Amino acid sequence: MSLEKSVSNKEIKKALFDMAPLKALGSDGFHVLFFQNQWDTLGSVVCQWVQGDFASNNSDPELNNTLLVLLPKADNPETFTQFRPISLYSILYKLVVKPKMSQRRAQNPKPSH
């Protein structure tokens, strides 16, 4: 099955507002909260961009720019196990990926036991 189905403004907005507003900055330097608070101003442009990405099925390589950060779990960490890794990626990337994953789940539901 194809994942090239278009995505609606409603699906994009739902994906955004389902995200934790202050969980972590994106690699673009913005919290989700910024996009949520500015939805009335930015929503149509964000939707147009996400829908364009769906239509072209060819994402901008810079969109998938992810920063990996190691946060220390202890004072003076000496091994990798003493760090907690987190990944920071752009909010727009999340807005493309979340609806695509929702479509994939809808097309391939988990078998019931």
Buried (B, 14 or more C-beta within 10 A) or exposed (E): EEEEEEBEBEBBBEBBEEBEEEEBBBBBEBBBBBBBEEBEEBBEEBBEBBBEBBEEEEBEEEBEBEEEEEEEEEEEEEEEEEBEEEEBBBBBBBBBBBBBEBBEEEEEEEEEE
